[in-house]
Amino acid sequence: SGAGGVCGALSTDFLAGAGVTAILATDDPLAAMGLATRIVLLSAQGVVQIGTPHDLYERPQNEFCARFMGDCNIIATPRGTLAVRPHRMRLDPSGGLRGTVRAIAYQGAVTRVVVATAAGEMLADLSAPPAGLWVGAEVGLGWDPDAWLLPQADHRSI
């Protein structure tokens, strides 16, 4: 039923093998990334970004795209505004972003740690959280040096 049923029946291999171009309208970024070779992301203002699923997820052009395509930490730095996916965050005692652990949730391959900071709530997906981490702990946060600098810092929410 709904887009899930349609998406479950389709695949990029099926579409390519059939030699057809298909247009799928969805508000489900996972379905779009799983089926599309190119995505046109729209908002009420018009086209936000056009690109491959990888481009929109890893190199969003603005905060709207970054947040729409999945969980994302938006961090203002002297260089500009960064979009950092939770899997690219790490606990770092010398990290410049400090906060308090609000939640810890084991999710199989990763443990999701929610940290309240002055910049807002940050998400970190850790493959091996440190022993003894507890809710209420004060921690520092860091991120991969290749974190994506948003070319167009906009602060619209979706």
Secondary structure as the mmCIF struct_conf table of DSSP 4:
data_model
#
loop_
_struct_conf.conf_type_id
_struct_conf.id
_struct_conf.beg_label_comp_id
_struct_conf.beg_label_asym_id
_struct_conf.beg_label_seq_id
_struct_conf.end_label_comp_id
_struct_conf.end_label_asym_id
_struct_conf.end_label_seq_id
HELX_RH_AL_P HELX_RH_AL_P1 GLY A 2 ALA A 9
HELX_RH_AL_P HELX_RH_AL_P2 THR A 12 ALA A 18
TURN_TY1_P TURN_TY1_P1 GLY A 19 GLY A 19
BEND BEND1 ASP A 27 ASP A 27
HELX_RH_AL_P HELX_RH_AL_P3 PRO A 29 LEU A 35
BEND BEND2 THR A 37 ARG A 38
STRN STRN1 ILE A 39 SER A 43
TURN_TY1_P TURN_TY1_P2 ALA A 44 GLN A 45
STRN STRN2 GLY A 46 GLY A 51
HELX_RH_AL_P HELX_RH_AL_P4 PRO A 53 GLU A 58
BEND BEND3 ARG A 59 ARG A 59
BEND BEND4 GLN A 61 ASN A 62
HELX_RH_AL_P HELX_RH_AL_P5 GLU A 63 PHE A 68
TURN_TY1_P TURN_TY1_P3 MET A 69 MET A 69
BEND BEND5 GLY A 70 GLY A 70
STRN STRN3 ASN A 73 THR A 77
TURN_TY1_P TURN_TY1_P4 PRO A 78 ARG A 79
STRN STRN4 GLY A 80 VAL A 84
HELX_RH_3T_P HELX_RH_3T_P1 PRO A 86 ARG A 88
STRN STRN5 MET A 89 LEU A 91
TURN_TY1_P TURN_TY1_P5 PRO A 93 SER A 94
BEND BEND6 GLY A 96 GLY A 96
STRN STRN6 LEU A 97 TYR A 106
BEND BEND7 GLY A 108 ALA A 109
STRN STRN7 THR A 111 THR A 117
TURN_TY1_P TURN_TY1_P6 ALA A 118 ALA A 119
STRN STRN8 GLY A 120 LEU A 126
BEND BEND8 SER A 127 ALA A 128
HELX_LH_PP_P HELX_LH_PP_P1 PRO A 129 PRO A 130
TURN_TY1_P TURN_TY1_P7 ALA A 131 GLY A 132
TURN_TY1_P TURN_TY1_P8 VAL A 135 GLY A 136
STRN STRN9 GLU A 138 TRP A 143
TURN_TY1_P TURN_TY1_P9 PRO A 145 ASP A 146
HELX_LH_PP_P HELX_LH_PP_P2 ALA A 147 ALA A 147
STRN STRN10 TRP A 148 LEU A 149
HELX_LH_PP_P HELX_LH_PP_P3 LEU A 150 LEU A 150
BEND BEND9 PRO A 151 GLN A 152
#
